[in-house]
Amino acid sequence: MYELACCQYAPKAIINLRADPVIAIGAIISKIPMVDQLEKNPVETIKTGDFVEVDADRGMVKVKPKTT
């Protein structure tokens, strides 16, 4: 994860249903916002092209559908 961040290939944020410790540590070291254990599962509603806003400090994910 850290090497991806150094090469500018890391994701802008990570959404997990249940965080793996290795991924969590990688996100922390790489300064990638990450949320997990959300009440509602946004992963099922995200479609290609949607705008996804992640607020890791508040543990919130907002999905704005792509407008056609």
MODELLER restraints for C-alpha pairs under 7 A, 6 or more apart:
rsr = mdl.restraints
at = mdl.atoms
rsr.add(forms.Gaussian(group=physical.xy_distance, feature=features.Distance(at['CA:1:A'], at['CA:10:A']), mean=6.79, stdev=0.5))
rsr.add(forms.Gaussian(group=physical.xy_distance, feature=features.Distance(at['CA:1:A'], at['CA:26:A']), mean=5.31, stdev=0.5))
rsr.add(forms.Gaussian(group=physical.xy_distance, feature=features.Distance(at['CA:1:A'], at['CA:27:A']), mean=6.90, stdev=0.5))
rsr.add(forms.Gaussian(group=physical.xy_distance, feature=features.Distance(at['CA:1:A'], at['CA:30:A']), mean=6.83, stdev=0.5))
rsr.add(forms.Gaussian(group=physical.xy_distance, feature=features.Distance(at['CA:2:A'], at['CA:26:A']), mean=6.11, stdev=0.5))
rsr.add(forms.Gaussian(group=physical.xy_distance, feature=features.Distance(at['CA:2:A'], at['CA:29:A']), mean=6.67, stdev=0.5))
rsr.add(forms.Gaussian(group=physical.xy_distance, feature=features.Distance(at['CA:2:A'], at['CA:30:A']), mean=5.07, stdev=0.5))
rsr.add(forms.Gaussian(group=physical.xy_distance, feature=features.Distance(at['CA:4:A'], at['CA:10:A']), mean=4.78, stdev=0.5))
rsr.add(forms.Gaussian(group=physical.xy_distance, feature=features.Distance(at['CA:5:A'], at['CA:30:A']), mean=6.05, stdev=0.5))
rsr.add(forms.Gaussian(group=physical.xy_distance, feature=features.Distance(at['CA:12:A'], at['CA:32:A']), mean=6.46, stdev=0.5))
rsr.add(forms.Gaussian(group=physical.xy_distance, feature=features.Distance(at['CA:13:A'], at['CA:32:A']), mean=5.54, stdev=0.5))
rsr.add(forms.Gaussian(group=physical.xy_distance, feature=features.Distance(at['CA:13:A'], at['CA:33:A']), mean=4.83, stdev=0.5))
rsr.add(forms.Gaussian(group=physical.xy_distance, feature=features.Distance(at['CA:13:A'], at['CA:34:A']), mean=5.67, stdev=0.5))
rsr.add(forms.Gaussian(group=physical.xy_distance, feature=features.Distance(at['CA:13:A'], at['CA:54:A']), mean=6.85, stdev=0.5))
rsr.add(forms.Gaussian(group=physical.xy_distance, feature=features.Distance(at['CA:14:A'], at['CA:33:A']), mean=6.32, stdev=0.5))
rsr.add(forms.Gaussian(group=physical.xy_distance, feature=features.Distance(at['CA:14:A'], at['CA:34:A']), mean=4.57, stdev=0.5))
rsr.add(forms.Gaussian(group=physical.xy_distance, feature=features.Distance(at['CA:14:A'], at['CA:35:A']), mean=6.47, stdev=0.5))
rsr.add(forms.Gaussian(group=physical.xy_distance, feature=features.Distance(at['CA:15:A'], at['CA:34:A']), mean=5.85, stdev=0.5))
rsr.add(forms.Gaussian(group=physical.xy_distance, feature=features.Distance(at['CA:15:A'], at['CA:35:A']), mean=5.17, stdev=0.5))
rsr.add(forms.Gaussian(group=physical.xy_distance, feature=features.Distance(at['CA:15:A'], at['CA:36:A']), mean=5.97, stdev=0.5))
rsr.add(forms.Gaussian(group=physical.xy_distance, feature=features.Distance(at['CA:16:A'], at['CA:35:A']), mean=6.24, stdev=0.5))
rsr.add(forms.Gaussian(group=physical.xy_distance, feature=features.Distance(at['CA:16:A'], at['CA:36:A']), mean=4.63, stdev=0.5))
rsr.add(forms.Gaussian(group=physical.xy_distance, feature=features.Distance(at['CA:17:A'], at['CA:36:A']), mean=5.17, stdev=0.5))
rsr.add(forms.Gaussian(group=physical.xy_distance, feature=features.Distance(at['CA:17:A'], at['CA:37:A']), mean=5.23, stdev=0.5))
rsr.add(forms.Gaussian(group=physical.xy_distance, feature=features.Distance(at['CA:17:A'], at['CA:38:A']), mean=6.84, stdev=0.5))
rsr.add(forms.Gaussian(group=physical.xy_distance, feature=features.Distance(at['CA:18:A'], at['CA:36:A']), mean=5.58, stdev=0.5))
rsr.add(forms.Gaussian(group=physical.xy_distance, feature=features.Distance(at['CA:18:A'], at['CA:37:A']), mean=5.67, stdev=0.5))
rsr.add(forms.Gaussian(group=physical.xy_distance, feature=features.Distance(at['CA:19:A'], at['CA:36:A']), mean=5.98, stdev=0.5))
rsr.add(forms.Gaussian(group=physical.xy_distance, feature=features.Distance(at['CA:27:A'], at['CA:33:A']), mean=6.84, stdev=0.5))
rsr.add(forms.Gaussian(group=physical.xy_distance, feature=features.Distance(at['CA:27:A'], at['CA:34:A']), mean=6.80, stdev=0.5))
rsr.add(forms.Gaussian(group=physical.xy_distance, feature=features.Distance(at['CA:33:A'], at['CA:56:A']), mean=5.42, stdev=0.5))
rsr.add(forms.Gaussian(group=physical.xy_distance, feature=features.Distance(at['CA:34:A'], at['CA:56:A']), mean=5.57, stdev=0.5))
rsr.add(forms.Gaussian(group=physical.xy_distance, feature=features.Distance(at['CA:35:A'], at['CA:56:A']), mean=5.48, stdev=0.5))
rsr.add(forms.Gaussian(group=physical.xy_distance, feature=features.Distance(at['CA:35:A'], at['CA:59:A']), mean=5.56, stdev=0.5))
rsr.add(forms.Gaussian(group=physical.xy_distance, feature=features.Distance(at['CA:46:A'], at['CA:63:A']), mean=6.75, stdev=0.5))
rsr.add(forms.Gaussian(group=physical.xy_distance, feature=features.Distance(at['CA:49:A'], at['CA:66:A']), mean=5.58, stdev=0.5))
rsr.add(forms.Gaussian(group=physical.xy_distance, feature=features.Distance(at['CA:50:A'], at['CA:63:A']), mean=6.81, stdev=0.5))
rsr.add(forms.Gaussian(group=physical.xy_distance, feature=features.Distance(at['CA:50:A'], at['CA:64:A']), mean=5.85, stdev=0.5))
rsr.add(forms.Gaussian(group=physical.xy_distance, feature=features.Distance(at['CA:50:A'], at['CA:65:A']), mean=4.72, stdev=0.5))
rsr.add(forms.Gaussian(group=physical.xy_distance, feature=features.Distance(at['CA:50:A'], at['CA:66:A']), mean=4.53, stdev=0.5))
rsr.add(forms.Gaussian(group=physical.xy_distance, feature=features.Distance(at['CA:51:A'], at['CA:63:A']), mean=5.97, stdev=0.5))
rsr.add(forms.Gaussian(group=physical.xy_distance, feature=features.Distance(at['CA:51:A'], at['CA:64:A']), mean=5.09, stdev=0.5))
rsr.add(forms.Gaussian(group=physical.xy_distance, feature=features.Distance(at['CA:51:A'], at['CA:65:A']), mean=6.43, stdev=0.5))
rsr.add(forms.Gaussian(group=physical.xy_distance, feature=features.Distance(at['CA:51:A'], at['CA:66:A']), mean=6.71, stdev=0.5))
rsr.add(forms.Gaussian(group=physical.xy_distance, feature=features.Distance(at['CA:52:A'], at['CA:61:A']), mean=6.99, stdev=0.5))
rsr.add(forms.Gaussian(group=physical.xy_distance, feature=features.Distance(at['CA:52:A'], at['CA:62:A']), mean=5.73, stdev=0.5))
rsr.add(forms.Gaussian(group=physical.xy_distance, feature=features.Distance(at['CA:52:A'], at['CA:63:A']), mean=4.64, stdev=0.5))
rsr.add(forms.Gaussian(group=physical.xy_distance, feature=features.Distance(at['CA:52:A'], at['CA:64:A']), mean=6.25, stdev=0.5))
rsr.add(forms.Gaussian(group=physical.xy_distance, feature=features.Distance(at['CA:53:A'], at['CA:61:A']), mean=5.70, stdev=0.5))
rsr.add(forms.Gaussian(group=physical.xy_distance, feature=features.Distance(at['CA:53:A'], at['CA:62:A']), mean=5.05, stdev=0.5))
rsr.add(forms.Gaussian(group=physical.xy_distance, feature=features.Distance(at['CA:53:A'], at['CA:63:A']), mean=6.47, stdev=0.5))
rsr.add(forms.Gaussian(group=physical.xy_distance, feature=features.Distance(at['CA:54:A'], at['CA:60:A']), mean=6.02, stdev=0.5))
rsr.add(forms.Gaussian(group=physical.xy_distance, feature=features.Distance(at['CA:54:A'], at['CA:61:A']), mean=4.66, stdev=0.5))
rsr.add(forms.Gaussian(group=physical.xy_distance, feature=features.Distance(at['CA:54:A'], at['CA:62:A']), mean=6.58, stdev=0.5))
rsr.add(forms.Gaussian(group=physical.xy_distance, feature=features.Distance(at['CA:55:A'], at['CA:61:A']), mean=6.29, stdev=0.5))
